[in-house]
């Protein structure tokens, strides 16, 4: 829904591949240019295995061109099942997974993928809700940090500098 804040747990490159002369699209995996299980892919999908359970999980379709025409929306929706469309998710996931960097991706929904109609967008609501969830996330991170600072009962450091 517009205004909802979600967590991207999986993402798929939506337009990384080859357009054939007849207009058909082949992913890099379909064209055998890379393997479905080549690191960091798992069956062609990029997945954050360490993402905390913070918000509703979604699958993102990550594209270079956002969809705004009913024919292209129907075509990509049939080919790749996803909950949301983004332009950055796959690049973030790919890089973090390859570099072994922990990450979390949260998104706020400002519009529905439909025939382009900016009058249906609600960017202020999406930003307000995202801000609230970021504050919640920072609070949780602070609590975890405080818990990690506490020493277990009976712990005695041999280092006098602590």
VMD Tcl script that builds the backbone (N, CA, C; Angstrom):
set m [mol new atoms 486]
animate dup $m
set s [atomselect $m all]
$s set {name element resname resid chain x y z} {
  {N N UNK 1 A 0.833 -1.182 0.000}
  {CA C UNK 1 A 0.000 0.000 0.000}
  {C C UNK 1 A 0.878 1.245 0.000}
  {N N UNK 2 A 0.373 2.298 -0.554}
  {CA C UNK 2 A 1.104 3.557 -0.525}
  {C C UNK 2 A 1.275 3.991 0.926}
  {N N UNK 3 A 2.500 4.353 1.266}
  {CA C UNK 3 A 2.833 4.753 2.624}
  {C C UNK 3 A 3.413 3.631 3.462}
  {N N UNK 4 A 3.249 2.390 3.030}
  {CA C UNK 4 A 3.762 1.256 3.794}
  {C C UNK 4 A 5.288 1.231 3.721}
  {N N UNK 5 A 5.910 0.822 4.828}
  {CA C UNK 5 A 7.357 0.666 4.884}
  {C C UNK 5 A 7.654 -0.825 4.970}
  {N N UNK 6 A 8.525 -1.296 4.110}
  {CA C UNK 6 A 8.813 -2.725 3.994}
  {C C UNK 6 A 10.318 -2.960 4.016}
  {N N UNK 7 A 10.667 -4.214 4.197}
  {CA C UNK 7 A 12.070 -4.629 4.181}
  {C C UNK 7 A 12.289 -5.531 2.977}
  {N N UNK 8 A 13.277 -5.192 2.169}
  {CA C UNK 8 A 13.604 -6.031 1.020}
  {C C UNK 8 A 14.488 -7.176 1.508}
  {N N UNK 9 A 13.978 -8.392 1.389}
  {CA C UNK 9 A 14.748 -9.579 1.793}
  {C C UNK 9 A 15.413 -10.218 0.580}
  {N N UNK 10 A 14.746 -10.126 -0.595}
  {CA C UNK 10 A 15.282 -10.693 -1.838}
  {C C UNK 10 A 15.098 -9.672 -2.948}
  {N N UNK 11 A 16.011 -9.712 -3.914}
  {CA C UNK 11 A 15.873 -8.846 -5.072}
  {C C UNK 11 A 16.338 -9.580 -6.325}
  {N N UNK 12 A 15.785 -9.149 -7.443}
  {CA C UNK 12 A 16.049 -9.789 -8.729}
  {C C UNK 12 A 16.374 -8.700 -9.749}
  {N N UNK 13 A 17.457 -8.895 -10.512}
  {CA C UNK 13 A 17.726 -7.990 -11.620}
  {C C UNK 13 A 16.617 -8.181 -12.645}
  {N N UNK 14 A 15.897 -7.121 -12.965}
  {CA C UNK 14 A 14.749 -7.237 -13.847}
  {C C UNK 14 A 15.039 -7.028 -15.314}
  {N N UNK 15 A 16.109 -6.309 -15.623}
  {CA C UNK 15 A 16.368 -6.004 -17.033}
  {C C UNK 15 A 17.836 -6.157 -17.393}
  {N N UNK 16 A 18.532 -7.023 -16.667}
  {CA C UNK 16 A 19.922 -7.306 -16.967}
  {C C UNK 16 A 19.956 -8.538 -17.868}
  {N N UNK 17 A 20.142 -8.286 -19.149}
  {CA C UNK 17 A 20.113 -9.396 -20.086}
  {C C UNK 17 A 20.132 -8.919 -21.522}
  {N N UNK 18 A 19.484 -9.691 -22.365}
  {CA C UNK 18 A 19.569 -9.480 -23.809}
  {C C UNK 18 A 18.173 -9.440 -24.410}
  {N N UNK 19 A 17.902 -8.401 -25.175}
  {CA C UNK 19 A 16.654 -8.346 -25.928}
  {C C UNK 19 A 16.919 -8.968 -27.296}
  {N N UNK 20 A 16.097 -9.942 -27.656}
  {CA C UNK 20 A 16.247 -10.639 -28.930}
  {C C UNK 20 A 15.598 -9.834 -30.053}
  {N N UNK 21 A 15.896 -10.191 -31.279}
  {CA C UNK 21 A 15.370 -9.457 -32.437}
  {C C UNK 21 A 13.844 -9.516 -32.524}
  {N N UNK 22 A 13.245 -10.551 -31.934}
  {CA C UNK 22 A 11.778 -10.647 -31.948}
  {C C UNK 22 A 11.135 -9.929 -30.758}
  {N N UNK 23 A 11.965 -9.269 -29.923}
  {CA C UNK 23 A 11.458 -8.530 -28.777}
  {C C UNK 23 A 11.472 -9.313 -27.478}
  {N N UNK 24 A 11.700 -10.633 -27.556}
  {CA C UNK 24 A 11.776 -11.430 -26.335}
  {C C UNK 24 A 12.996 -11.013 -25.522}
  {N N UNK 25 A 12.899 -11.177 -24.226}
  {CA C UNK 25 A 13.985 -10.825 -23.319}
  {C C UNK 25 A 14.562 -12.081 -22.705}
  {N N UNK 26 A 15.877 -12.188 -22.705}
  {CA C UNK 26 A 16.573 -13.293 -22.052}
  {C C UNK 26 A 17.411 -12.727 -20.920}
  {N N UNK 27 A 17.255 -13.286 -19.733}
  {CA C UNK 27 A 18.128 -12.885 -18.630}
  {C C UNK 27 A 19.532 -13.414 -18.902}
  {N N UNK 28 A 20.485 -12.934 -18.141}
  {CA C UNK 28 A 21.851 -13.450 -18.269}
  {C C UNK 28 A 21.891 -14.941 -17.981}
  {N N UNK 29 A 20.995 -15.392 -17.113}
  {CA C UNK 29 A 20.938 -16.814 -16.771}
  {C C UNK 29 A 20.346 -17.617 -17.930}
  {N N UNK 30 A 19.265 -17.097 -18.538}
  {CA C UNK 30 A 18.648 -17.757 -19.691}
  {C C UNK 30 A 19.652 -17.891 -20.836}
  {N N UNK 31 A 20.447 -16.853 -21.024}
  {CA C UNK 31 A 21.421 -16.827 -22.120}
  {C C UNK 31 A 22.697 -17.589 -21.765}
  {N N UNK 32 A 22.750 -18.158 -20.579}
  {CA C UNK 32 A 23.904 -18.945 -20.100}
  {C C UNK 32 A 25.184 -18.107 -20.023}
  {N N UNK 33 A 25.015 -16.804 -19.768}
  {CA C UNK 33 A 26.177 -15.939 -19.608}
  {C C UNK 33 A 26.704 -15.953 -18.179}
  {N N UNK 34 A 25.882 -16.415 -17.266}
  {CA C UNK 34 A 26.296 -16.652 -15.888}
  {C C UNK 34 A 25.413 -17.757 -15.325}
  {N N UNK 35 A 25.855 -18.325 -14.230}
  {CA C UNK 35 A 25.153 -19.443 -13.617}
  {C C UNK 35 A 24.181 -18.947 -12.546}
  {N N UNK 36 A 23.054 -19.612 -12.426}
  {CA C UNK 36 A 22.042 -19.254 -11.429}
  {C C UNK 36 A 22.580 -19.275 -10.002}
  {N N UNK 37 A 23.634 -20.050 -9.777}
  {CA C UNK 37 A 24.173 -20.203 -8.423}
  {C C UNK 37 A 25.587 -19.629 -8.288}
  {N N UNK 38 A 25.995 -18.826 -9.260}
  {CA C UNK 38 A 27.296 -18.164 -9.129}
  {C C UNK 38 A 27.191 -17.122 -8.018}
  {N N UNK 39 A 28.131 -17.140 -7.106}
  {CA C UNK 39 A 28.111 -16.203 -5.990}
  {C C UNK 39 A 28.042 -14.779 -6.525}
  {N N UNK 40 A 27.125 -13.978 -6.042}
  {CA C UNK 40 A 26.307 -14.097 -4.833}
  {C C UNK 40 A 24.873 -14.546 -5.091}
  {N N UNK 41 A 24.597 -15.126 -6.265}
  {CA C UNK 41 A 23.230 -15.515 -6.611}
  {C C UNK 41 A 22.844 -16.838 -5.984}
  {N N UNK 42 A 21.567 -16.979 -5.700}
  {CA C UNK 42 A 20.980 -18.243 -5.279}
  {C C UNK 42 A 19.750 -18.454 -6.155}
  {N N UNK 43 A 19.905 -19.306 -7.153}
  {CA C UNK 43 A 18.850 -19.539 -8.142}
  {C C UNK 43 A 18.463 -18.241 -8.862}
  {N N UNK 44 A 19.475 -17.422 -9.137}
  {CA C UNK 44 A 19.260 -16.178 -9.868}
  {C C UNK 44 A 18.752 -15.027 -9.016}
  {N N UNK 45 A 18.615 -15.273 -7.734}
  {CA C UNK 45 A 18.071 -14.273 -6.809}
  {C C UNK 45 A 19.171 -13.828 -5.851}
  {N N UNK 46 A 19.149 -12.557 -5.498}
  {CA C UNK 46 A 20.042 -12.031 -4.470}
  {C C UNK 46 A 19.236 -11.950 -3.178}
  {N N UNK 47 A 19.744 -12.589 -2.135}
  {CA C UNK 47 A 18.988 -12.673 -0.887}
  {C C UNK 47 A 19.852 -12.241 0.281}
  {N N UNK 48 A 19.265 -11.482 1.181}
  {CA C UNK 48 A 19.963 -11.058 2.390}
  {C C UNK 48 A 19.711 -12.110 3.470}
  {N N UNK 49 A 20.660 -13.023 3.673}
  {CA C UNK 49 A 20.433 -14.117 4.616}
  {C C UNK 49 A 20.459 -13.684 6.073}
  {N N UNK 50 A 21.013 -12.510 6.357}
  {CA C UNK 50 A 21.158 -12.070 7.736}
  {C C UNK 50 A 20.239 -10.916 8.097}
  {N N UNK 51 A 19.276 -10.628 7.250}
  {CA C UNK 51 A 18.371 -9.517 7.538}
  {C C UNK 51 A 17.534 -9.838 8.768}
  {N N UNK 52 A 17.453 -8.888 9.695}
  {CA C UNK 52 A 16.622 -9.133 10.883}
  {C C UNK 52 A 15.147 -9.102 10.513}
  {N N UNK 53 A 14.336 -9.658 11.375}
  {CA C UNK 53 A 12.883 -9.581 11.186}
  {C C UNK 53 A 12.434 -8.248 11.770}
  {N N UNK 54 A 12.379 -7.260 10.931}
  {CA C UNK 54 A 12.093 -5.907 11.390}
  {C C UNK 54 A 10.764 -5.415 10.844}
  {N N UNK 55 A 10.545 -5.619 9.567}
  {CA C UNK 55 A 9.337 -5.166 8.892}
  {C C UNK 55 A 8.826 -6.288 7.993}
  {N N UNK 56 A 7.732 -6.037 7.320}
  {CA C UNK 56 A 7.200 -6.987 6.347}
  {C C UNK 56 A 8.245 -7.209 5.256}
  {N N UNK 57 A 8.538 -8.489 4.969}
  {CA C UNK 57 A 9.503 -8.846 3.928}
  {C C UNK 57 A 8.875 -8.763 2.550}
  {N N UNK 58 A 9.640 -8.253 1.586}
  {CA C UNK 58 A 9.193 -8.206 0.194}
  {C C UNK 58 A 10.327 -8.638 -0.727}
  {N N UNK 59 A 9.931 -8.994 -1.939}
  {CA C UNK 59 A 10.868 -9.267 -3.022}
  {C C UNK 59 A 10.831 -8.060 -3.946}
  {N N UNK 60 A 12.011 -7.552 -4.281}
  {CA C UNK 60 A 12.099 -6.375 -5.147}
  {C C UNK 60 A 12.548 -6.762 -6.549}
  {N N UNK 61 A 11.916 -6.165 -7.517}
  {CA C UNK 61 A 12.359 -6.219 -8.901}
  {C C UNK 61 A 13.210 -4.978 -9.094}
  {N N UNK 62 A 14.481 -5.157 -9.398}
  {CA C UNK 62 A 15.391 -4.032 -9.532}
  {C C UNK 62 A 15.633 -3.773 -11.016}
  {N N UNK 63 A 15.293 -2.562 -11.445}
  {CA C UNK 63 A 15.331 -2.226 -12.872}
  {C C UNK 63 A 16.100 -0.933 -13.117}
  {N N UNK 64 A 16.497 -0.739 -14.357}
  {CA C UNK 64 A 17.135 0.508 -14.770}
  {C C UNK 64 A 16.116 1.502 -15.299}
  {N N UNK 65 A 14.991 0.987 -15.744}
  {CA C UNK 65 A 13.918 1.837 -16.271}
  {C C UNK 65 A 12.647 1.468 -15.521}
  {N N UNK 66 A 12.104 2.413 -14.739}
  {CA C UNK 66 A 10.863 2.101 -14.028}
  {C C UNK 66 A 9.734 1.951 -15.045}
  {N N UNK 67 A 8.814 1.076 -14.725}
  {CA C UNK 67 A 7.721 0.776 -15.646}
  {C C UNK 67 A 6.568 1.747 -15.460}
  {N N UNK 68 A 6.013 2.214 -16.568}
  {CA C UNK 68 A 4.932 3.172 -16.512}
  {C C UNK 68 A 3.917 2.996 -17.619}
  {N N UNK 69 A 3.964 1.845 -18.301}
  {CA C UNK 69 A 3.025 1.566 -19.394}
  {C C UNK 69 A 2.454 0.175 -19.176}
  {N N UNK 70 A 1.144 0.026 -19.371}
  {CA C UNK 70 A 0.461 -1.227 -19.029}
  {C C UNK 70 A 1.068 -2.451 -19.718}
  {N N UNK 71 A 1.502 -2.318 -20.974}
  {CA C UNK 71 A 2.069 -3.485 -21.672}
  {C C UNK 71 A 3.385 -3.928 -21.050}
  {N N UNK 72 A 4.269 -2.976 -20.751}
  {CA C UNK 72 A 5.558 -3.361 -20.157}
  {C C UNK 72 A 5.367 -3.861 -18.721}
  {N N UNK 73 A 4.411 -3.290 -18.005}
  {CA C UNK 73 A 4.118 -3.756 -16.640}
  {C C UNK 73 A 3.617 -5.200 -16.675}
  {N N UNK 74 A 2.697 -5.486 -17.582}
  {CA C UNK 74 A 2.158 -6.848 -17.699}
  {C C UNK 74 A 3.256 -7.831 -18.098}
  {N N UNK 75 A 4.114 -7.430 -19.011}
  {CA C UNK 75 A 5.182 -8.300 -19.492}
  {C C UNK 75 A 6.170 -8.649 -18.383}
  {N N UNK 76 A 6.639 -7.632 -17.665}
  {CA C UNK 76 A 7.628 -7.897 -16.611}
  {C C UNK 76 A 6.993 -8.620 -15.435}
  {N N UNK 77 A 5.741 -8.316 -15.121}
  {CA C UNK 77 A 5.046 -8.982 -14.009}
  {C C UNK 77 A 4.863 -10.465 -14.287}
  {N N UNK 78 A 4.620 -10.794 -15.543}
  {CA C UNK 78 A 4.456 -12.200 -15.931}
  {C C UNK 78 A 5.787 -12.935 -15.846}
  {N N UNK 79 A 6.850 -12.254 -16.216}
  {CA C UNK 79 A 8.171 -12.886 -16.263}
  {C C UNK 79 A 8.817 -13.004 -14.885}
  {N N UNK 80 A 8.683 -11.961 -14.066}
  {CA C UNK 80 A 9.386 -11.929 -12.780}
  {C C UNK 80 A 8.409 -11.540 -11.676}
  {N N UNK 81 A 8.081 -12.491 -10.795}
  {CA C UNK 81 A 7.180 -12.161 -9.692}
  {C C UNK 81 A 7.916 -11.352 -8.622}
  {N N UNK 82 A 7.384 -10.203 -8.271}
  {CA C UNK 82 A 7.987 -9.354 -7.242}
  {C C UNK 82 A 6.880 -8.556 -6.567}
  {N N UNK 83 A 7.199 -8.054 -5.380}
  {CA C UNK 83 A 6.236 -7.261 -4.625}
  {C C UNK 83 A 6.373 -5.770 -4.910}
  {N N UNK 84 A 7.615 -5.322 -5.111}
  {CA C UNK 84 A 7.866 -3.904 -5.367}
  {C C UNK 84 A 8.889 -3.763 -6.492}
  {N N UNK 85 A 8.971 -2.555 -7.032}
  {CA C UNK 85 A 9.954 -2.245 -8.067}
  {C C UNK 85 A 10.882 -1.161 -7.532}
  {N N UNK 86 A 12.191 -1.377 -7.713}
  {CA C UNK 86 A 13.187 -0.403 -7.280}
  {C C UNK 86 A 14.208 -0.212 -8.392}
  {N N UNK 87 A 15.065 0.755 -8.200}
  {CA C UNK 87 A 16.159 0.957 -9.150}
  {C C UNK 87 A 17.520 0.657 -8.518}
  {N N UNK 88 A 17.560 0.454 -7.209}
  {CA C UNK 88 A 18.845 0.327 -6.533}
  {C C UNK 88 A 19.085 -1.012 -5.842}
  {N N UNK 89 A 18.043 -1.739 -5.544}
  {CA C UNK 89 A 18.161 -2.910 -4.669}
  {C C UNK 89 A 19.205 -3.918 -5.117}
  {N N UNK 90 A 19.164 -4.318 -6.362}
  {CA C UNK 90 A 20.076 -5.373 -6.809}
  {C C UNK 90 A 21.535 -4.929 -6.722}
  {N N UNK 91 A 21.818 -3.687 -7.032}
  {CA C UNK 91 A 23.199 -3.202 -6.942}
  {C C UNK 91 A 23.681 -3.213 -5.497}
  {N N UNK 92 A 22.826 -2.795 -4.565}
  {CA C UNK 92 A 23.183 -2.801 -3.148}
  {C C UNK 92 A 23.404 -4.229 -2.671}
  {N N UNK 93 A 22.458 -5.109 -2.944}
  {CA C UNK 93 A 22.572 -6.505 -2.528}
  {C C UNK 93 A 23.822 -7.150 -3.119}
  {N N UNK 94 A 23.999 -6.996 -4.414}
  {CA C UNK 94 A 25.129 -7.624 -5.110}
  {C C UNK 94 A 26.453 -7.208 -4.466}
  {N N UNK 95 A 26.626 -5.918 -4.268}
  {CA C UNK 95 A 27.877 -5.404 -3.716}
  {C C UNK 95 A 28.085 -5.861 -2.275}
  {N N UNK 96 A 27.059 -5.719 -1.449}
  {CA C UNK 96 A 27.195 -6.111 -0.048}
  {C C UNK 96 A 27.433 -7.613 0.101}
  {N N UNK 97 A 26.741 -8.414 -0.682}
  {CA C UNK 97 A 26.932 -9.862 -0.604}
  {C C UNK 97 A 28.333 -10.262 -1.050}
  {N N UNK 98 A 28.820 -9.664 -2.137}
  {CA C UNK 98 A 30.172 -9.990 -2.607}
  {C C UNK 98 A 31.246 -9.558 -1.612}
  {N N UNK 99 A 31.024 -8.432 -0.971}
  {CA C UNK 99 A 32.014 -7.892 -0.038}
  {C C UNK 99 A 31.806 -8.372 1.396}
  {N N UNK 100 A 30.758 -9.196 1.593}
  {CA C UNK 100 A 30.447 -9.736 2.922}
  {C C UNK 100 A 30.200 -8.622 3.940}
  {N N UNK 101 A 29.432 -7.628 3.537}
  {CA C UNK 101 A 29.079 -6.492 4.389}
  {C C UNK 101 A 27.635 -6.673 4.848}
  {N N UNK 102 A 27.399 -6.715 6.155}
  {CA C UNK 102 A 26.016 -6.823 6.637}
  {C C UNK 102 A 25.206 -5.595 6.202}
  {N N UNK 103 A 23.949 -5.814 5.881}
  {CA C UNK 103 A 23.114 -4.709 5.417}
  {C C UNK 103 A 21.653 -5.010 5.657}
  {N N UNK 104 A 20.864 -3.959 5.594}
  {CA C UNK 104 A 19.412 -4.074 5.634}
  {C C UNK 104 A 18.891 -3.038 4.648}
  {N N UNK 105 A 17.842 -3.383 3.931}
  {CA C UNK 105 A 17.230 -2.421 3.018}
  {C C UNK 105 A 15.767 -2.270 3.372}
  {N N UNK 106 A 15.410 -1.049 3.739}
  {CA C UNK 106 A 14.008 -0.748 3.982}
  {C C UNK 106 A 13.563 0.279 2.950}
  {N N UNK 107 A 12.320 0.136 2.529}
  {CA C UNK 107 A 11.760 1.008 1.491}
  {C C UNK 107 A 10.392 1.492 1.931}
  {N N UNK 108 A 10.053 2.689 1.530}
  {CA C UNK 108 A 8.691 3.166 1.733}
  {C C UNK 108 A 8.035 3.283 0.361}
  {N N UNK 109 A 6.791 2.922 0.306}
  {CA C UNK 109 A 6.067 2.874 -0.967}
  {C C UNK 109 A 5.413 4.227 -1.216}
  {N N UNK 110 A 5.820 4.866 -2.310}
  {CA C UNK 110 A 5.259 6.181 -2.653}
  {C C UNK 110 A 4.225 6.085 -3.767}
  {N N UNK 111 A 4.293 5.013 -4.537}
  {CA C UNK 111 A 3.350 4.871 -5.649}
  {C C UNK 111 A 3.241 3.406 -6.057}
  {N N UNK 112 A 2.185 3.111 -6.769}
  {CA C UNK 112 A 1.930 1.776 -7.299}
  {C C UNK 112 A 2.457 1.739 -8.735}
  {N N UNK 113 A 2.990 0.591 -9.132}
  {CA C UNK 113 A 3.435 0.440 -10.520}
  {C C UNK 113 A 2.178 0.301 -11.383}
  {N N UNK 114 A 1.923 1.323 -12.156}
  {CA C UNK 114 A 0.739 1.389 -13.010}
  {C C UNK 114 A 1.057 2.337 -14.159}
  {N N UNK 115 A 0.097 2.530 -15.065}
  {CA C UNK 115 A 0.303 3.547 -16.086}
  {C C UNK 115 A 0.702 4.831 -15.356}
  {N N UNK 116 A 1.797 5.404 -15.791}
  {CA C UNK 116 A 2.377 6.544 -15.069}
  {C C UNK 116 A 1.331 7.630 -14.806}
  {N N UNK 117 A 1.118 7.896 -13.491}
  {CA C UNK 117 A 0.146 8.896 -13.080}
  {C C UNK 117 A 0.622 9.490 -11.758}
  {N N UNK 118 A 1.412 10.538 -11.831}
  {CA C UNK 118 A 2.023 11.123 -10.640}
  {C C UNK 118 A 0.995 11.674 -9.650}
  {N N UNK 119 A -0.225 11.918 -10.102}
  {CA C UNK 119 A -1.240 12.430 -9.173}
  {C C UNK 119 A -1.635 11.372 -8.138}
  {N N UNK 120 A -1.332 10.093 -8.402}
  {CA C UNK 120 A -1.614 9.019 -7.444}
  {C C UNK 120 A -0.474 8.807 -6.444}
  {N N UNK 121 A 0.631 9.500 -6.620}
  {CA C UNK 121 A 1.794 9.318 -5.751}
  {C C UNK 121 A 1.590 10.069 -4.433}
  {N N UNK 122 A 2.212 9.550 -3.375}
  {CA C UNK 122 A 2.186 10.246 -2.090}
  {C C UNK 122 A 3.579 10.153 -1.467}
  {N N UNK 123 A 4.477 10.947 -1.986}
  {CA C UNK 123 A 5.856 10.950 -1.501}
  {C C UNK 123 A 5.940 11.472 -0.064}
  {N N UNK 124 A 5.215 12.532 0.314}
  {CA C UNK 124 A 5.298 12.982 1.715}
  {C C UNK 124 A 4.910 11.896 2.725}
  {N N UNK 125 A 3.842 11.151 2.461}
  {CA C UNK 125 A 3.433 10.073 3.362}
  {C C UNK 125 A 4.515 9.000 3.434}
  {N N UNK 126 A 5.053 8.621 2.281}
  {CA C UNK 126 A 6.101 7.601 2.249}
  {C C UNK 126 A 7.325 8.053 3.046}
  {N N UNK 127 A 7.726 9.294 2.888}
  {CA C UNK 127 A 8.895 9.812 3.614}
  {C C UNK 127 A 8.624 9.920 5.115}
  {N N UNK 128 A 7.440 10.376 5.490}
  {CA C UNK 128 A 7.097 10.459 6.914}
  {C C UNK 128 A 7.148 9.083 7.565}
  {N N UNK 129 A 6.551 8.091 6.920}
  {CA C UNK 129 A 6.530 6.739 7.483}
  {C C UNK 129 A 7.928 6.124 7.509}
  {N N UNK 130 A 8.715 6.393 6.480}
  {CA C UNK 130 A 10.094 5.904 6.455}
  {C C UNK 130 A 10.893 6.515 7.602}
  {N N UNK 131 A 10.714 7.793 7.821}
  {CA C UNK 131 A 11.412 8.472 8.915}
  {C C UNK 131 A 11.079 7.831 10.259}
  {N N UNK 132 A 9.801 7.542 10.494}
  {CA C UNK 132 A 9.395 6.898 11.750}
  {C C UNK 132 A 10.054 5.529 11.917}
  {N N UNK 133 A 10.101 4.753 10.838}
  {CA C UNK 133 A 10.703 3.415 10.930}
  {C C UNK 133 A 12.219 3.487 11.107}
  {N N UNK 134 A 12.850 4.479 10.517}
  {CA C UNK 134 A 14.294 4.648 10.717}
  {C C UNK 134 A 14.567 4.996 12.177}
  {N N UNK 135 A 13.746 5.856 12.769}
  {CA C UNK 135 A 13.894 6.180 14.191}
  {C C UNK 135 A 13.719 4.919 15.034}
  {N N UNK 136 A 12.717 4.081 14.702}
  {CA C UNK 136 A 12.530 2.805 15.409}
  {C C UNK 136 A 13.750 1.908 15.263}
  {N N UNK 137 A 14.281 1.813 14.052}
  {CA C UNK 137 A 15.445 0.968 13.793}
  {C C UNK 137 A 16.655 1.468 14.566}
  {N N UNK 138 A 16.875 2.773 14.568}
  {CA C UNK 138 A 17.997 3.324 15.323}
  {C C UNK 138 A 17.840 3.057 16.817}
  {N N UNK 139 A 16.619 3.126 17.326}
  {CA C UNK 139 A 16.372 2.793 18.725}
  {C C UNK 139 A 16.710 1.348 19.037}
  {N N UNK 140 A 16.312 0.441 18.145}
  {CA C UNK 140 A 16.644 -0.981 18.332}
  {C C UNK 140 A 18.149 -1.195 18.286}
  {N N UNK 141 A 18.816 -0.507 17.383}
  {CA C UNK 141 A 20.273 -0.645 17.282}
  {C C UNK 141 A 20.949 -0.134 18.555}
  {N N UNK 142 A 20.431 0.960 19.114}
  {CA C UNK 142 A 20.995 1.501 20.353}
  {C C UNK 142 A 20.799 0.514 21.507}
  {N N UNK 143 A 19.612 -0.101 21.580}
  {CA C UNK 143 A 19.360 -1.103 22.619}
  {C C UNK 143 A 20.324 -2.278 22.491}
  {N N UNK 144 A 20.516 -2.760 21.264}
  {CA C UNK 144 A 21.444 -3.876 21.049}
  {C C UNK 144 A 22.859 -3.485 21.432}
  {N N UNK 145 A 23.258 -2.286 21.079}
  {CA C UNK 145 A 24.591 -1.813 21.423}
  {C C UNK 145 A 24.764 -1.756 22.937}
  {N N UNK 146 A 23.747 -1.248 23.627}
  {CA C UNK 146 A 23.810 -1.181 25.087}
  {C C UNK 146 A 23.891 -2.578 25.694}
  {N N UNK 147 A 23.131 -3.529 25.152}
  {CA C UNK 147 A 23.167 -4.908 25.655}
  {C C UNK 147 A 24.552 -5.513 25.452}
  {N N UNK 148 A 25.180 -5.213 24.328}
  {CA C UNK 148 A 26.504 -5.765 24.037}
  {C C UNK 148 A 27.591 -5.152 24.912}
  {N N UNK 149 A 27.353 -3.974 25.455}
  {CA C UNK 149 A 28.341 -3.318 26.318}
  {C C UNK 149 A 28.351 -3.929 27.710}
  {N N UNK 150 A 27.237 -4.516 28.120}
  {CA C UNK 150 A 27.153 -5.097 29.464}
  {C C UNK 150 A 28.014 -6.347 29.533}
  {N N UNK 151 A 28.717 -6.475 30.612}
  {CA C UNK 151 A 29.560 -7.659 30.807}
  {C C UNK 151 A 28.769 -8.705 31.584}
  {N N UNK 152 A 28.929 -9.963 31.253}
  {CA C UNK 152 A 28.215 -11.008 31.996}
  {C C UNK 152 A 28.692 -11.064 33.452}
  {N N UNK 153 A 27.812 -11.547 34.333}
  {CA C UNK 153 A 28.140 -11.663 35.759}
  {C C UNK 153 A 29.385 -12.508 35.934}
  {N N UNK 154 A 30.258 -12.072 36.828}
  {CA C UNK 154 A 31.461 -12.840 37.118}
  {C C UNK 154 A 32.597 -12.593 36.140}
  {N N UNK 155 A 32.387 -11.725 35.163}
  {CA C UNK 155 A 33.437 -11.460 34.181}
  {C C UNK 155 A 34.449 -10.498 34.779}
  {N N UNK 156 A 35.701 -10.865 34.732}
  {CA C UNK 156 A 36.777 -9.994 35.210}
  {C C UNK 156 A 37.817 -9.866 34.121}
  {N N UNK 157 A 38.065 -8.654 33.714}
  {CA C UNK 157 A 39.055 -8.409 32.687}
  {C C UNK 157 A 40.446 -8.461 33.295}
  {N N UNK 158 A 41.378 -9.085 32.597}
  {CA C UNK 158 A 42.773 -9.098 33.041}
  {C C UNK 158 A 43.488 -7.853 32.543}
  {N N UNK 159 A 42.848 -7.135 31.667}
  {CA C UNK 159 A 43.436 -5.918 31.129}
  {C C UNK 159 A 43.011 -4.746 32.027}
  {N N UNK 160 A 43.966 -4.096 32.679}
  {CA C UNK 160 A 43.676 -3.019 33.612}
  {C C UNK 160 A 43.199 -1.744 32.910}
  {N N UNK 161 A 43.301 -1.687 31.585}
  {CA C UNK 161 A 42.898 -0.497 30.859}
  {C C UNK 161 A 41.389 -0.448 30.632}
  {N N UNK 162 A 40.677 -1.486 30.979}
  {CA C UNK 162 A 39.223 -1.502 30.733}
  {C C UNK 162 A 38.462 -1.173 31.970}
}
mol reanalyze $m
mol bondsrecalc $m
mol representation Tube
mol addrep $m
